[in-house]
Amino acid sequence: MNTVRIEGPRRCLLLLLLSFLAFSRGQVFFPGEEVPQGGAAGPPEERRAPPAAGSAAIFFPRVVAKPEVPCKTYRGESGLCKLLIECATFYAEIAELSRSPCTINSDQDGVCCLPSKQVQPTSDIGGLISKQPEISVPVPDLQLPQLDHACSKGLDELKQKEIFEAELLKNNIVAQKGTPVFFHAQLFQTTPEIVNKAKDASKNVMASINLVEDHGLTKEQSGFGLPKFGLQNTIIANTCPKDPLCPDTKYRAIDGSCNNRANKNWGKAGTAFQRILAPDYEDGVNSPRQKSVTGRPLPSARAISSKVVLHQHDVYENLTILIMQWGQFLDHDVTHTPITKGKDISDITCCKRGQRREPNELHPDCLPIEIPEDDTFYGQFGQRCMEFVRSMPAPRPDCNFGPREQMNQITSFIDASNVYGSRSEEAKGLRTFSGGELKVKMHNGHPLLPSNPSECRDSSGNFACFKAGDSRVNEQPELAVMHTIWVRQHNKLARALASLNPGWTDEILYQEARRIVAAQMQHITYKEYLPIVLGRTFMETFGLVPRKEGYAPGYREDIDPSVTNAFAAAAFRYGHTLIAGNMEGYGKFGTVEQSLRLSENQFSPFFLYRQGGLDSLLRGLSIQASEKFDHHFTDELTNHLFGGRRPFGMDLVALNIQRARDHGIPNYNKWRQICALPLAKSFDDLRDVMVPQVIEQLRVLYDDVNDIDLFIGGIAETPSSGSLLGYTFLCIVGDQFARLRLGDRFFYENGGLQSSFNEAQLDEIRKTSLARVMCDNSDELDMMQPLAFVQAHLANKRALCRVGNLIPQMSLDPWRNEPVWS
């Protein structure tokens, strides 16, 4: 290519202009590079006029029918010219579509899009994974006096536990502020209501343990026989879950109750995760798995992490770090497991000076992780003990004796509970009760989340942490960014709806804006995120691809949408493999302005208070490459988690392994089998989904193939064709999102229900994209690629946020005079 060198000030100005133009195409020039001849041609940087506050005309334009422009693909097929974002669902389509460019109008380039083919499911989608059938085992004929005796003993034991907890608090044997265990505990904030539910569940757990011990029940009798005995007439009958009252309304309940009219607690906050496979406890009801099938002890969670996990930096060339961040934000919408707390909701500590605490100081729900003496990292600091506290137990849904269950303290649905909360009191605390809006705090002329100074402040004391619908908002700055843009989105919608319908009350404006926000989050999840994670085959086979028009095959009353325990405790933690060690903030011209080390910025979201800080991180999310799904993790997660500026922290991989054992999650081989892979009889049988090198590592660590923990087995698998995930995690994660699609009465594509959107509204919701939400709710973001999860390139080139129509905008016109309900 012919080049020309330009020197002096003109060269600097030209390079700045070229950087901006190249940035919009996914290309960046740096000083010292040759400038392509003629490269200075092109439009000047956008001169952005700020929109009028609350203007529906700018952000939510009137519906204008666009003429459909016919076109021919490069293969000669007849289609219609559309924007890439309107046509592409799967990443693999982008390259092919880019070979068929066309012109929609004078200022819009598109791709020749073939008519969509709505694929019908090829199998029964009532339950992607068939639950393990109950096993019939003979059990003693336990009578009410025997049941009550076990319950009475359990109540006495719980009283003794409470006395012990009071002593621990009195002696200040609690997590000390500023330590890794303290910050880890902040992820599990809870409420007195949830604590009381867990106490009720503990009565059942204690009674079940006593029945096992008193009557010498085997592991099988404990797990499959005890549930035959109900609590209804026992002295702890008042611990049984109660059905909520269900008002007649088109709006979701804040706590997720009454979504299913026949099973009112399905998906409700404060209920148990559902099980696909029966739990695998050492004693059948409560003790975590500790022994190999050979009878030898299982390797410690840290020993596994330190041997299997590699500290390597492998990224996807085509995906942005947004794929990780949306996954975390979404996870915080559907699952939050509380861990056991001490007296007055104090945070429990299980280690002392790097060693396991003595029995007189060890809380009974401690399950600390043993650190091997030869650990190459923690060993240098004399650490032999890693903090770990068991999850709170949950009341058993069927009001019977049996194995310990765990609780989801938020709603299971994709309903934006991370924005609005999962409890009525929580939701009220986030509202202004004026114009349907949520509370914000103005800073540098822009709205941020309301302050939460009781949780944390910066070192100067001038800036506080944030408050949101989910208490984990402050875990790291990019998560706080995501929360911020969705609170802004709600308020933008509320103002626009008020302009369209001046007679609407605050309550109606709040509920309608909330209803739209939940639908937009669902659309982004199923249209943009899941096609990358699950791939075409899975999405199409099980009918998860959003429709281009009309309603989708509807709601199934027989499907329980509650989050499964294996999804929450293992499979959806796959996203931890995508996390980078640093969060990058970018300037307008595509240069890295800031690199925030993860461990030093956990529970330190104060970068958002900086001028331009939010926009810098938004650019970073859409530019920084995502780490790959594999068994490679940054040492920020395995050695420095919640460490701050301390020399060491905690190990997230070890915590994940220990959490699954705590929850009684069966071994990896059992999940292979239920997901239709052959049951592995030896390590060599894993070659169908793993590479030999990884198998050899597992062989060294585990005595038997049936010992492998689900999380480790899942991340050790090679990705399935067209998917981000390996086969087993694809099965568990896909099953969950099918349940959340089919078992949610309020799912946005459902038709013919009291809560359904009309077809004109649904057409507008389908214009939603994460790119548009980021553009509209930034401070002054200029550009964004339309497919935000995908790196910018010529087919997905960056577009101006406020000028042009390359990133579609939805209109609220179809909500004019929308019927309202009490």
JOFEN-V131168 format. One record per pair of residues at least 4 apart in sequence whose ideal C-beta (glycine too) atoms are under 6 Angstrom apart, sorted by the first residue. I is the first residue (numbers start at 1). J is the second residue. D is the distance in whole Angstrom. If there is no record, write none. Layout:
i->I j->J d->D
i->I j->J d->D
This chain:
i->2 j->37 d->5
i->3 j->34 d->4
i->3 j->37 d->6
i->4 j->37 d->5
i->6 j->10 d->6
i->6 j->11 d->4
i->6 j->14 d->6
i->7 j->11 d->5
i->14 j->40 d->6
i->18 j->22 d->6
i->18 j->29 d->5
i->18 j->39 d->5
i->19 j->23 d->6
i->19 j->29 d->6
i->19 j->589 d->4
i->20 j->45 d->5
i->20 j->589 d->6
i->21 j->42 d->5
i->22 j->27 d->4
i->22 j->28 d->6
i->22 j->29 d->5
i->23 j->28 d->6
i->23 j->589 d->6
i->23 j->590 d->4
i->24 j->783 d->6
i->24 j->798 d->4
i->25 j->797 d->5
i->26 j->792 d->3
i->26 j->793 d->4
i->28 j->590 d->4
i->29 j->33 d->5
i->35 j->39 d->5
i->46 j->782 d->6
i->46 j->800 d->5
i->46 j->803 d->6
i->48 j->802 d->6
i->51 j->55 d->5
i->51 j->58 d->4
i->54 j->495 d->4
i->56 j->60 d->5
i->56 j->496 d->4
i->56 j->499 d->5
i->59 j->776 d->6
i->60 j->496 d->5
i->60 j->811 d->5
i->60 j->812 d->4
i->61 j->809 d->6
i->61 j->811 d->5
i->62 j->811 d->6
i->62 j->813 d->5
i->63 j->811 d->5
i->63 j->813 d->5
i->68 j->80 d->5
i->69 j->81 d->4
i->69 j->104 d->6
i->71 j->79 d->5
i->71 j->81 d->4
i->71 j->102 d->4
i->71 j->112 d->4
i->72 j->76 d->6
i->73 j->77 d->4
i->73 j->79 d->6
i->73 j->100 d->4
i->73 j->112 d->5
i->74 j->99 d->5
i->74 j->100 d->5
i->77 j->114 d->6
i->79 j->112 d->4
i->79 j->113 d->5
i->79 j->114 d->5
i->80 j->113 d->6
i->81 j->102 d->4
i->81 j->104 d->5
i->81 j->110 d->4
i->82 j->86 d->5
i->82 j->87 d->5
i->82 j->110 d->5
i->82 j->113 d->4
i->83 j->110 d->5
i->84 j->88 d->5
i->84 j->111 d->5
i->85 j->769 d->6
i->85 j->786 d->4
i->85 j->787 d->6
i->87 j->111 d->6
i->87 j->113 d->4
i->88 j->93 d->5
i->88 j->94 d->5
i->88 j->97 d->6
i->89 j->531 d->5
i->90 j->531 d->5
i->90 j->536 d->5
i->91 j->532 d->6
i->93 j->97 d->6
i->94 j->795 d->5
i->97 j->111 d->4
i->98 j->795 d->3
i->100 j->111 d->6
i->100 j->112 d->4
i->102 j->110 d->5
i->102 j->112 d->5
i->103 j->109 d->6
i->104 j->108 d->4
i->104 j->110 d->5
i->107 j->804 d->6
i->108 j->805 d->6
i->116 j->548 d->5
i->119 j->540 d->4
i->121 j->125 d->5
i->121 j->542 d->6
i->121 j->543 d->4
i->122 j->541 d->5
i->125 j->542 d->5
i->125 j->543 d->6
i->128 j->735 d->4
i->128 j->738 d->5
i->129 j->276 d->5
i->129 j->735 d->5
i->131 j->276 d->5
i->132 j->277 d->5
i->132 j->278 d->6
i->135 j->224 d->5
i->137 j->220 d->5
i->137 j->221 d->5
i->137 j->224 d->5
i->137 j->225 d->5
i->139 j->221 d->5
i->139 j->225 d->3
i->140 j->215 d->5
i->142 j->146 d->5
i->142 j->147 d->6
i->142 j->229 d->6
i->147 j->234 d->5
i->148 j->234 d->6
i->148 j->235 d->5
i->150 j->207 d->4
i->150 j->210 d->4
i->150 j->211 d->5
i->151 j->207 d->4
i->151 j->234 d->5
i->151 j->235 d->5
i->151 j->236 d->5
i->153 j->210 d->5
i->154 j->203 d->6
i->154 j->206 d->3
i->154 j->207 d->4
i->154 j->210 d->6
i->157 j->206 d->5
i->158 j->202 d->6
i->165 j->342 d->5
i->165 j->343 d->4
i->166 j->343 d->5
i->168 j->173 d->4
i->168 j->342 d->6
i->169 j->342 d->6
i->169 j->343 d->5
i->169 j->346 d->5
i->173 j->361 d->5
i->174 j->346 d->5
i->174 j->347 d->6
i->175 j->181 d->5
i->175 j->182 d->4
i->175 j->185 d->5
i->175 j->347 d->4
i->175 j->349 d->5
i->177 j->182 d->5
i->180 j->642 d->4
i->180 j->643 d->6
i->180 j->649 d->5
i->180 j->650 d->5
i->181 j->349 d->6
i->181 j->387 d->4
i->183 j->603 d->5
i->183 j->642 d->4
i->184 j->642 d->5
i->185 j->347 d->4
i->187 j->472 d->5
i->188 j->338 d->5
i->188 j->339 d->4
i->189 j->471 d->4
i->190 j->194 d->5
i->190 j->338 d->4
i->194 j->270 d->6
i->194 j->338 d->6
i->194 j->409 d->5
i->197 j->270 d->6
i->198 j->392 d->4
i->198 j->393 d->6
i->200 j->239 d->4
i->200 j->395 d->6
i->201 j->393 d->4
i->201 j->394 d->5
i->201 j->395 d->5
i->202 j->393 d->6
i->203 j->236 d->5
i->203 j->239 d->6
i->205 j->286 d->6
i->205 j->393 d->5
i->205 j->404 d->5
i->208 j->226 d->6
i->208 j->285 d->5
i->208 j->401 d->5
i->209 j->285 d->6
i->209 j->286 d->6
i->210 j->214 d->6
i->211 j->215 d->6
i->212 j->217 d->5
i->212 j->222 d->5
i->212 j->285 d->6
i->217 j->221 d->4
i->217 j->222 d->5
i->219 j->284 d->4
i->220 j->224 d->6
i->221 j->225 d->4
i->222 j->226 d->6
i->222 j->284 d->3
i->222 j->285 d->5
i->223 j->278 d->6
i->223 j->284 d->4
i->223 j->403 d->6
i->226 j->401 d->4
i->226 j->402 d->5
i->227 j->400 d->5
i->227 j->402 d->4
i->229 j->401 d->5
i->230 j->399 d->6
i->230 j->400 d->5
i->231 j->236 d->6
i->231 j->237 d->5
i->231 j->240 d->6
i->231 j->399 d->5
i->232 j->237 d->5
i->240 j->399 d->4
i->241 j->265 d->6
i->241 j->395 d->5
i->243 j->264 d->5
i->244 j->257 d->4
i->244 j->264 d->6
i->246 j->258 d->4
i->249 j->821 d->5
i->250 j->754 d->5
i->250 j->755 d->4
i->250 j->821 d->5
i->251 j->511 d->5
i->252 j->415 d->6
i->252 j->746 d->5
i->253 j->257 d->5
i->253 j->258 d->5
i->254 j->424 d->5
i->254 j->427 d->5
i->255 j->268 d->6
i->255 j->269 d->5
i->255 j->422 d->6
i->256 j->267 d->5
i->256 j->268 d->5
i->256 j->269 d->5
i->256 j->411 d->3
i->256 j->413 d->6
i->257 j->264 d->6
i->257 j->268 d->4
i->258 j->264 d->5
i->259 j->267 d->5
i->259 j->745 d->5
i->260 j->266 d->5
i->265 j->271 d->5
i->266 j->560 d->5
i->266 j->562 d->6
i->267 j->412 d->4
i->267 j->413 d->5
i->267 j->561 d->5
i->267 j->562 d->5
i->269 j->410 d->5
i->269 j->411 d->5
i->269 j->422 d->4
i->270 j->409 d->6
i->272 j->394 d->4
i->272 j->397 d->6
i->272 j->405 d->4
i->273 j->406 d->6
i->273 j->408 d->6
i->273 j->563 d->6
i->273 j->565 d->4
i->273 j->568 d->6
i->274 j->560 d->6
i->274 j->562 d->4
i->274 j->564 d->5
i->275 j->565 d->6
i->276 j->564 d->5
i->277 j->666 d->5
i->279 j->403 d->5
i->279 j->664 d->3
i->280 j->289 d->6
i->280 j->664 d->5
i->280 j->666 d->4
i->281 j->285 d->6
i->281 j->286 d->6
i->281 j->287 d->5
i->281 j->403 d->6
i->281 j->664 d->5
i->282 j->287 d->4
i->282 j->289 d->6
i->282 j->290 d->6
i->283 j->287 d->4
i->285 j->403 d->5
i->286 j->404 d->5
i->288 j->661 d->4
i->288 j->662 d->5
i->289 j->661 d->5
i->290 j->298 d->6
i->292 j->296 d->5
i->292 j->298 d->6
i->292 j->703 d->4
i->292 j->704 d->6
i->292 j->707 d->5
i->293 j->704 d->5
i->293 j->706 d->5
i->294 j->703 d->5
i->294 j->704 d->6
i->296 j->703 d->6
i->299 j->303 d->4
i->299 j->304 d->5
i->299 j->701 d->5
i->300 j->369 d->6
i->300 j->370 d->4
i->301 j->369 d->5
i->301 j->654 d->4
i->301 j->657 d->4
i->301 j->658 d->4
i->302 j->369 d->5
i->302 j->371 d->5
i->302 j->651 d->6
i->302 j->654 d->4
i->303 j->372 d->5
i->304 j->308 d->6
i->304 j->657 d->6
i->304 j->701 d->6
i->304 j->712 d->6
i->305 j->309 d->5
i->305 j->638 d->6
i->305 j->651 d->5
i->305 j->653 d->4
i->305 j->654 d->4
i->306 j->375 d->6
i->307 j->701 d->6
i->308 j->631 d->6
i->308 j->697 d->5
i->308 j->712 d->6
i->309 j->631 d->6
i->309 j->633 d->5
i->309 j->638 d->6
i->309 j->653 d->5
i->310 j->632 d->5
i->311 j->635 d->5
i->312 j->632 d->4
i->314 j->628 d->5
i->314 j->632 d->6
i->315 j->625 d->4
i->315 j->627 d->6
i->316 j->626 d->5
i->316 j->628 d->6
i->318 j->791 d->5
i->319 j->323 d->5
i->319 j->626 d->4
i->320 j->622 d->5
i->320 j->789 d->6
i->320 j->791 d->6
i->321 j->621 d->6
i->321 j->624 d->4
i->321 j->626 d->5
i->322 j->326 d->6
i->322 j->621 d->5
i->322 j->788 d->5
i->322 j->789 d->5
i->323 j->626 d->5
i->323 j->789 d->5
i->324 j->575 d->6
i->324 j->578 d->4
i->324 j->579 d->6
i->324 j->626 d->6
i->325 j->478 d->5
i->325 j->621 d->6
i->326 j->330 d->6
i->326 j->529 d->5
i->327 j->575 d->4
i->329 j->482 d->5
i->331 j->335 d->6
i->331 j->572 d->6
i->332 j->418 d->5
i->332 j->470 d->5
i->332 j->472 d->6
i->333 j->414 d->6
i->333 j->417 d->6
i->333 j->418 d->4
i->334 j->412 d->6
i->334 j->563 d->6
i->335 j->408 d->6
i->335 j->563 d->5
i->335 j->568 d->4
i->336 j->409 d->5
i->336 j->410 d->5
i->337 j->391 d->5
i->337 j->406 d->6
i->338 j->392 d->5
i->338 j->409 d->5
i->339 j->389 d->5
i->339 j->391 d->5
i->340 j->365 d->4
i->340 j->389 d->5
i->340 j->390 d->6
i->340 j->392 d->5
i->341 j->345 d->5
i->342 j->346 d->4
i->342 j->348 d->5
i->348 j->363 d->5
i->348 j->389 d->5
i->350 j->357 d->6
i->350 j->366 d->4
i->350 j->368 d->4
i->350 j->387 d->5
i->351 j->368 d->6
i->351 j->385 d->4
i->351 j->387 d->5
i->352 j->357 d->5
i->354 j->382 d->5
i->354 j->383 d->4
i->354 j->384 d->6
i->354 j->385 d->6
i->355 j->384 d->6
i->355 j->385 d->5
i->356 j->368 d->5
i->356 j->385 d->5
i->357 j->361 d->4
i->357 j->362 d->5
i->362 j->366 d->5
i->365 j->389 d->6
i->365 j->390 d->4
i->367 j->388 d->5
i->367 j->390 d->5
i->367 j->662 d->6
i->368 j->385 d->5
i->368 j->388 d->5
i->369 j->386 d->4
i->369 j->388 d->5
i->369 j->654 d->5
i->369 j->658 d->5
i->371 j->375 d->5
i->371 j->378 d->5
i->371 j->383 d->5
i->371 j->384 d->5
i->371 j->386 d->6
i->375 j->379 d->4
i->377 j->639 d->5
i->378 j->383 d->4
i->381 j->648 d->5
i->388 j->658 d->5
i->390 j->662 d->5
i->391 j->406 d->5
i->391 j->662 d->6
i->392 j->407 d->6
i->393 j->404 d->5
i->394 j->405 d->5
i->394 j->406 d->6
i->394 j->407 d->4
i->396 j->400 d->6
i->396 j->402 d->6
i->396 j->405 d->6
i->406 j->663 d->5
i->408 j->563 d->6
i->410 j->417 d->5
i->410 j->422 d->4
i->411 j->415 d->6
i->411 j->417 d->5
i->411 j->422 d->5
i->412 j->561 d->6
i->412 j->562 d->5
i->412 j->563 d->5
i->413 j->744 d->5
i->414 j->521 d->6
i->414 j->522 d->5
i->414 j->525 d->6
i->414 j->740 d->6
i->415 j->518 d->5
i->416 j->420 d->6
i->416 j->517 d->5
i->416 j->518 d->5
i->416 j->521 d->5
i->417 j->422 d->5
i->417 j->469 d->6
i->418 j->469 d->5
i->418 j->470 d->4
i->419 j->469 d->5
i->419 j->486 d->5
i->420 j->427 d->5
i->420 j->469 d->5
i->420 j->514 d->6
i->421 j->426 d->3
i->421 j->427 d->4
i->421 j->469 d->4
i->430 j->438 d->5
i->430 j->439 d->6
i->432 j->437 d->5
i->432 j->439 d->5
i->433 j->506 d->6
i->435 j->494 d->6
i->435 j->498 d->6
i->436 j->494 d->4
i->436 j->506 d->5
i->436 j->509 d->3
i->436 j->510 d->4
i->436 j->513 d->6
i->437 j->491 d->5
i->437 j->494 d->5
i->438 j->487 d->5
i->438 j->490 d->5
i->438 j->491 d->6
i->439 j->450 d->5
i->440 j->447 d->4
i->441 j->448 d->5
i->441 j->450 d->5
i->441 j->451 d->6
i->442 j->447 d->6
i->443 j->448 d->5
i->444 j->611 d->5
i->446 j->779 d->5
i->449 j->466 d->4
i->449 j->468 d->6
i->449 j->484 d->6
i->450 j->467 d->5
i->451 j->464 d->4
i->452 j->465 d->5
i->452 j->466 d->6
i->452 j->467 d->4
i->453 j->457 d->6
i->453 j->464 d->4
i->455 j->465 d->5
i->456 j->465 d->4
i->456 j->603 d->6
i->457 j->461 d->5
i->457 j->464 d->5
i->458 j->463 d->5
i->458 j->606 d->5
i->463 j->606 d->5
i->463 j->609 d->5
i->465 j->474 d->4
i->466 j->473 d->5
i->466 j->474 d->6
i->466 j->480 d->6
i->468 j->473 d->4
i->468 j->483 d->5
i->473 j->480 d->6
i->473 j->483 d->5
i->474 j->603 d->5
i->474 j->605 d->5
i->475 j->479 d->5
i->476 j->601 d->6
i->476 j->602 d->5
i->477 j->601 d->6
i->477 j->605 d->5
i->477 j->607 d->5
i->478 j->583 d->5
i->478 j->617 d->6
i->480 j->605 d->4
i->480 j->608 d->6
i->481 j->614 d->6
i->481 j->617 d->5
i->485 j->777 d->4
i->488 j->777 d->4
i->489 j->773 d->6
i->489 j->777 d->5
i->490 j->513 d->5
i->490 j->517 d->5
i->493 j->513 d->4
i->493 j->516 d->6
i->494 j->509 d->5
i->494 j->513 d->4
i->496 j->812 d->5
i->497 j->501 d->6
i->497 j->509 d->5
i->497 j->512 d->6
i->498 j->509 d->6
i->500 j->812 d->6
i->500 j->816 d->5
i->504 j->508 d->4
i->504 j->509 d->5
i->508 j->820 d->5
i->519 j->748 d->4
i->519 j->765 d->5
i->520 j->768 d->4
i->522 j->748 d->5
i->523 j->527 d->5
i->523 j->765 d->6
i->523 j->768 d->5
i->524 j->528 d->5
i->524 j->770 d->5
i->525 j->529 d->5
i->525 j->530 d->6
i->526 j->530 d->5
i->526 j->546 d->5
i->527 j->546 d->5
i->528 j->770 d->6
i->528 j->789 d->6
i->530 j->534 d->5
i->530 j->737 d->6
i->531 j->539 d->6
i->532 j->789 d->6
i->533 j->724 d->5
i->534 j->538 d->4
i->534 j->539 d->5
i->534 j->723 d->6
i->534 j->734 d->5
i->535 j->722 d->4
i->535 j->723 d->4
i->536 j->540 d->6
i->536 j->722 d->5
i->537 j->541 d->6
i->538 j->734 d->5
i->539 j->544 d->5
i->539 j->545 d->5
i->540 j->545 d->6
i->542 j->738 d->5
i->544 j->741 d->6
i->547 j->552 d->5
i->551 j->749 d->6
i->551 j->751 d->3
i->552 j->749 d->4
i->554 j->750 d->5
i->555 j->745 d->5
i->555 j->750 d->5
i->556 j->742 d->5
i->559 j->739 d->6
i->559 j->742 d->5
i->559 j->743 d->4
i->561 j->739 d->5
i->561 j->740 d->5
i->561 j->743 d->3
i->561 j->744 d->5
i->563 j->567 d->6
i->563 j->568 d->5
i->564 j->736 d->6
i->565 j->569 d->6
i->565 j->663 d->6
i->566 j->570 d->5
i->566 j->571 d->6
i->566 j->665 d->6
i->566 j->732 d->5
i->567 j->571 d->5
i->567 j->572 d->5
i->567 j->732 d->6
i->567 j->736 d->4
i->569 j->659 d->5
i->569 j->660 d->5
i->569 j->663 d->5
i->569 j->665 d->5
i->570 j->660 d->5
i->570 j->665 d->6
i->570 j->710 d->4
i->570 j->711 d->4
i->571 j->729 d->5
i->571 j->732 d->4
i->571 j->733 d->5
i->572 j->733 d->6
i->573 j->656 d->5
i->574 j->729 d->5
i->576 j->652 d->6
i->577 j->629 d->5
i->577 j->715 d->6
i->578 j->626 d->5
i->578 j->627 d->5
i->580 j->627 d->6
i->581 j->598 d->6
i->581 j->634 d->4
i->581 j->636 d->4
i->582 j->595 d->5
i->582 j->597 d->6
i->583 j->596 d->4
i->584 j->592 d->5
i->584 j->595 d->5
i->584 j->620 d->4
i->584 j->624 d->5
i->585 j->593 d->5
i->585 j->594 d->4
i->585 j->616 d->3
i->585 j->617 d->5
i->585 j->620 d->5
i->586 j->592 d->6
i->586 j->619 d->4
i->586 j->620 d->5
i->586 j->623 d->5
i->587 j->591 d->5
i->587 j->593 d->5
i->593 j->616 d->6
i->596 j->601 d->5
i->598 j->636 d->4
i->599 j->636 d->5
i->599 j->640 d->4
i->599 j->643 d->5
i->599 j->649 d->6
i->602 j->642 d->6
i->607 j->613 d->5
i->608 j->613 d->5
i->608 j->614 d->5
i->612 j->616 d->6
i->614 j->779 d->6
i->615 j->778 d->5
i->615 j->779 d->5
i->615 j->781 d->5
i->618 j->774 d->6
i->618 j->778 d->6
i->618 j->781 d->6
i->619 j->623 d->6
i->620 j->624 d->5
i->622 j->788 d->5
i->629 j->719 d->6
i->629 j->724 d->5
i->631 j->715 d->5
i->631 j->716 d->6
i->633 j->637 d->5
i->633 j->638 d->5
i->635 j->639 d->4
i->636 j->640 d->5
i->637 j->641 d->5
i->637 j->652 d->4
i->638 j->651 d->5
i->638 j->653 d->6
i->640 j->649 d->4
i->641 j->649 d->5
i->641 j->650 d->4
i->641 j->652 d->5
i->642 j->649 d->5
i->642 j->650 d->6
i->643 j->648 d->6
i->643 j->649 d->3
i->656 j->711 d->5
i->657 j->709 d->5
i->657 j->711 d->6
i->660 j->665 d->4
i->660 j->710 d->6
i->660 j->711 d->6
i->665 j->710 d->5
i->666 j->670 d->4
i->667 j->706 d->6
i->667 j->708 d->6
i->668 j->708 d->4
i->668 j->710 d->5
i->668 j->713 d->3
i->669 j->680 d->5
i->669 j->705 d->6
i->669 j->706 d->5
i->671 j->675 d->6
i->671 j->710 d->6
i->671 j->728 d->5
i->672 j->677 d->4
i->672 j->728 d->6
i->673 j->679 d->5
i->675 j->728 d->5
i->675 j->731 d->4
i->680 j->685 d->4
i->680 j->686 d->6
i->680 j->705 d->5
i->681 j->685 d->6
i->682 j->705 d->6
i->683 j->695 d->5
i->683 j->699 d->5
i->683 j->705 d->5
i->686 j->690 d->5
i->686 j->695 d->5
i->689 j->717 d->4
i->689 j->726 d->6
i->689 j->727 d->5
i->690 j->694 d->5
i->690 j->695 d->5
i->690 j->716 d->5
i->690 j->717 d->6
i->694 j->716 d->5
i->698 j->702 d->6
i->702 j->707 d->4
i->702 j->708 d->6
i->703 j->707 d->6
i->708 j->713 d->5
i->710 j->714 d->6
i->714 j->728 d->5
i->714 j->729 d->4
i->717 j->726 d->3
i->717 j->727 d->6
i->719 j->723 d->6
i->719 j->726 d->6
i->720 j->727 d->5
i->720 j->730 d->5
i->723 j->730 d->5
i->725 j->729 d->4
i->725 j->730 d->4
i->729 j->733 d->6
i->730 j->734 d->6
i->738 j->742 d->6
i->739 j->743 d->5
i->740 j->744 d->6
i->746 j->755 d->5
i->750 j->756 d->6
i->751 j->756 d->5
i->757 j->761 d->4
i->757 j->762 d->5
i->760 j->814 d->4
i->761 j->814 d->4
i->764 j->810 d->4
i->764 j->811 d->5
i->764 j->814 d->6
i->767 j->808 d->4
i->767 j->810 d->4
i->768 j->810 d->6
i->770 j->788 d->5
i->771 j->784 d->5
i->771 j->786 d->5
i->771 j->788 d->4
i->771 j->807 d->5
i->772 j->807 d->5
i->774 j->784 d->6
i->775 j->781 d->6
i->775 j->784 d->5
i->775 j->801 d->4
i->781 j->801 d->6
i->783 j->798 d->4
i->783 j->800 d->6
i->784 j->801 d->6
i->785 j->792 d->4
i->785 j->796 d->5
i->785 j->798 d->5
i->786 j->807 d->5
i->787 j->796 d->5
i->790 j->796 d->5
i->792 j->796 d->6
i->792 j->798 d->5
i->799 j->806 d->4
i->799 j->807 d->5
i->800 j->804 d->5
